[in-house]
Amino acid sequence: MATARTTRHRVLVVGAGFGGLAVARSLRRTEVDVTLVDQHNFHTFQPLLYQVATAGLSAEDVAHQIRGIVRVHGNVRFRMGRVSDFDLDRRRVLLDDGEALSYDSLVLAAGAVYGDYGIPGVLEHAFMLKSLHEAVDLRSHIIRQFEAAALDERASDEGRLTFAIAGAGPTGVEMAGALVELFAVVRKDYPELAGTRPRVVLIEPTGAVLPPYTPATRAYAERTLRRRGVEVRLETAVRRVAPEWIELGDGEVLSTRTLIWAAGVRAHPLTERLGVPLGPGGRVPVSAHLHLPDRPEVFVIGDAAGVLGDDGRPHPQVAQVAIQMGKHVGRTILERLRGSTSAPFRYRDRGQMAIIGRSAGVAELSRQLGGGRFGGFLGWLAWLFVHLIYLPGHQNRVNAMATWIYNFFTYDRHARLVLDRREQAAEAVRTATAPRPGAAGDGVGGDGTEVREPVFR
Ligand SMILES: Cc1cc2nc3c(=O)[nH]c(=O)nc-3n(C[C@H](O)[C@H](O)[C@H](O)COP(=O)(O)OP(=O)(O)OC[C@H]3O[C@@H](n4cnc5c(N)ncnc54)[C@H](O)[C@@H]3O)c2cc1C
């Protein structure tokens, strides 16, 4: 990519998630040149990843190619690449392919990763739900458990049909509700498993599900989950994780091959490369204008930023915060260039919502919006409506809406496909090792070179 100096102000945005895209949109068709860098060529709509993992939506429905989003902006270019380091003194960002991109203003919007709180085995054995690939892998793994159980009736005793979720925040609750619904469909696919009941165990160290919500909402969510068959374990933490079991805080060992980790995030490790002391959760302490205290040209936004709200607590790591921060930084850059002073960032909290499952959602408006609360069918409809509005891409919206309507009336989950990377890798090895015409024999390719054994069996 050409990085020749132009006279126009160059804004480099790292990360095309909610925050990064909001910066690009707020600077579209203005006097600056924007380069948006992301390791993927698509934006992932993370709030719907759990639906991909539970076969409710296809992977393509919750992602949108970034070039398709920015091509109408005129002054915004996309560069696919993984950022590995920063040279803030020379105003350069380094990519792992060796290229360096120069900037006048830098916005770091690389999001967050799941934190393991130092619990042994989490990083090695738990399933995380942060990327599209992880969602597809988890879905494939879940279906593989059913395939294995169908072959061997002892499999459910070995924990193949026990699915544990750590963390009963919105992601854990949504995942638990959706798994129960998936199992209702999957059960019909496996007559061999008649009489077996898959388990969903939701594990939460505090005393309630959906901890940030009001007591009435928490009680409704817990009641609904239990009624639908989820085993809710409160005041219990995961202490150790192994491939075929997990150990809980009270010493109980639960046989399971599936622990889904929804127990909190920490800022993306790229924040460590900024060379500044980090705050709790690895978040970067930034000024009220969202830049590094001694580098006004370096902004950090979204899940990676540590800014305190009026209540003295850090803003939640949610999409609305990232979007509002992105818009604010876009405005700040333009105001600076135009010689005016910008106002400090203030988060306008609109409230929070989560879905428990079919016809059961919860929505709480913020105090600024009147503090109303509604649950059940209305909460569910509100959740669907808001997510459809924010899902990028007209086709994605049409697909998601059509699929939801179809699923609602048929109770189906159409994307029950095993498409994980493990299977793709095995397929590639099998293809590479298949005898070709003229092959000299087992273990030797047609050209006489040695062929490696398949890695996966
Ligand atoms: C499963 C799940 C469900 C969620 N549900 C909700 C919800 O219902 N409502 C809600 O408000 N919030 C929800 N969130 C949180 C919300 O998604 C985040 O708060 C939001 O995405 C943060 O935006 P961001 O711009 O900071 O980072 P992200 O949106 O995470 O974007 C970060 C971008 O940076 C890119 N990137 C990372 N590292 C590099 C690198 N080295 N080089 C180049 N690019 C890089 C990534 O590919 C990604 O595109 C959920 C999160 C998850 C994981």
Ligand as a Chemical Component Dictionary entry (heavy atoms), coordinates in Angstrom:
data_LIG
# 
_chem_comp.id                   LIG 
_chem_comp.type                 NON-POLYMER 
_chem_comp.pdbx_formal_charge   0 
_chem_comp.three_letter_code    LIG 
# 
loop_
_chem_comp_atom.comp_id 
_chem_comp_atom.atom_id 
_chem_comp_atom.alt_atom_id 
_chem_comp_atom.type_symbol 
_chem_comp_atom.charge 
_chem_comp_atom.model_Cartn_x 
_chem_comp_atom.model_Cartn_y 
_chem_comp_atom.model_Cartn_z 
_chem_comp_atom.pdbx_ordinal 
LIG C1  C1  C 0 -20.393 -12.919 22.166 1  
LIG C2  C2  C 0 -20.544 -11.434 22.398 2  
LIG C3  C3  C 0 -21.806 -10.879 22.522 3  
LIG C4  C4  C 0 -21.957 -9.522  22.732 4  
LIG N1  N1  N 0 -23.219 -9.006  22.835 5  
LIG C5  C5  C 0 -23.373 -7.683  22.973 6  
LIG C6  C6  C 0 -24.671 -7.117  23.009 7  
LIG O1  O1  O 0 -25.684 -7.823  22.932 8  
LIG N2  N2  N 0 -24.774 -5.755  23.110 9  
LIG C7  C7  C 0 -23.669 -4.963  23.188 10 
LIG O2  O2  O 0 -23.813 -3.749  23.255 11 
LIG N3  N3  N 0 -22.439 -5.457  23.171 12 
LIG C8  C8  C 0 -22.258 -6.806  23.065 13 
LIG N4  N4  N 0 -21.013 -7.331  23.029 14 
LIG C9  C9  C 0 -19.868 -6.428  23.213 15 
LIG C10 C10 C 0 -19.548 -5.673  21.953 16 
LIG O3  O3  O 0 -19.478 -6.569  20.865 17 
LIG C11 C11 C 0 -18.226 -4.933  22.148 18 
LIG O4  O4  O 0 -18.352 -4.068  23.241 19 
LIG C12 C12 C 0 -17.864 -4.143  20.908 20 
LIG O5  O5  O 0 -17.678 -5.009  19.815 21 
LIG C13 C13 C 0 -16.599 -3.334  21.141 22 
LIG O6  O6  O 0 -16.306 -2.617  20.001 23 
LIG P1  P1  P 0 -14.807 -2.277  19.629 24 
LIG O7  O7  O 0 -14.873 -1.425  18.408 25 
LIG O8  O8  O 0 -14.067 -1.786  20.799 26 
LIG O9  O9  O 0 -14.141 -3.682  19.263 27 
LIG P2  P2  P 0 -14.621 -4.830  18.280 28 
LIG O10 O10 O 0 -16.001 -4.599  17.793 29 
LIG O11 O11 O 0 -14.329 -6.091  18.981 30 
LIG O12 O12 O 0 -13.660 -4.661  17.035 31 
LIG C14 C14 C 0 -12.277 -4.881  17.123 32 
LIG C15 C15 C 0 -11.738 -5.068  15.720 33 
LIG O13 O13 O 0 -10.324 -5.019  15.790 34 
LIG C16 C16 C 0 -9.804  -6.006  14.931 35 
LIG N5  N5  N 0 -8.467  -6.347  15.407 36 
LIG C17 C17 C 0 -8.135  -6.907  16.583 37 
LIG N6  N6  N 0 -6.812  -7.070  16.654 38 
LIG C18 C18 C 0 -6.300  -6.598  15.507 39 
LIG C19 C19 C 0 -4.966  -6.493  14.985 40 
LIG N7  N7  N 0 -3.902  -6.902  15.700 41 
LIG N8  N8  N 0 -4.798  -5.963  13.768 42 
LIG C20 C20 C 0 -5.857  -5.558  13.038 43 
LIG N9  N9  N 0 -7.133  -5.630  13.478 44 
LIG C21 C21 C 0 -7.338  -6.132  14.702 45 
LIG C22 C22 C 0 -10.790 -7.153  15.042 46 
LIG O14 O14 O 0 -10.705 -8.018  13.927 47 
LIG C23 C23 C 0 -12.113 -6.415  15.119 48 
LIG O15 O15 O 0 -12.672 -6.229  13.850 49 
LIG C24 C24 C 0 -20.822 -8.692  22.825 50 
LIG C25 C25 C 0 -19.557 -9.240  22.688 51 
LIG C26 C26 C 0 -19.406 -10.601 22.469 52 
LIG C27 C27 C 0 -18.037 -11.190 22.320 53 
# 
loop_
_chem_comp_bond.comp_id 
_chem_comp_bond.atom_id_1 
_chem_comp_bond.atom_id_2 
_chem_comp_bond.value_order 
_chem_comp_bond.pdbx_ordinal 
LIG C1  C2  SING 1  
LIG C2  C3  SING 2  
LIG C2  C26 DOUB 3  
LIG C3  C4  DOUB 4  
LIG C4  N1  SING 5  
LIG C4  C24 SING 6  
LIG N1  C5  DOUB 7  
LIG C5  C6  SING 8  
LIG C5  C8  SING 9  
LIG C6  O1  DOUB 10 
LIG C6  N2  SING 11 
LIG N2  C7  SING 12 
LIG C7  O2  DOUB 13 
LIG C7  N3  SING 14 
LIG N3  C8  DOUB 15 
LIG C8  N4  SING 16 
LIG N4  C9  SING 17 
LIG N4  C24 SING 18 
LIG C9  C10 SING 19 
LIG C10 O3  SING 20 
LIG C10 C11 SING 21 
LIG C11 O4  SING 22 
LIG C11 C12 SING 23 
LIG C12 O5  SING 24 
LIG C12 C13 SING 25 
LIG C13 O6  SING 26 
LIG O6  P1  SING 27 
LIG P1  O7  DOUB 28 
LIG P1  O8  SING 29 
LIG P1  O9  SING 30 
LIG O9  P2  SING 31 
LIG P2  O10 DOUB 32 
LIG P2  O11 SING 33 
LIG P2  O12 SING 34 
LIG O12 C14 SING 35 
LIG C14 C15 SING 36 
LIG C15 O13 SING 37 
LIG C15 C23 SING 38 
LIG O13 C16 SING 39 
LIG C16 N5  SING 40 
LIG C16 C22 SING 41 
LIG N5  C17 SING 42 
LIG N5  C21 SING 43 
LIG C17 N6  DOUB 44 
LIG N6  C18 SING 45 
LIG C18 C19 SING 46 
LIG C18 C21 DOUB 47 
LIG C19 N7  SING 48 
LIG C19 N8  DOUB 49 
LIG N8  C20 SING 50 
LIG C20 N9  DOUB 51 
LIG N9  C21 SING 52 
LIG C22 O14 SING 53 
LIG C22 C23 SING 54 
LIG C23 O15 SING 55 
LIG C24 C25 DOUB 56 
LIG C25 C26 SING 57 
LIG C26 C27 SING 58 
# 
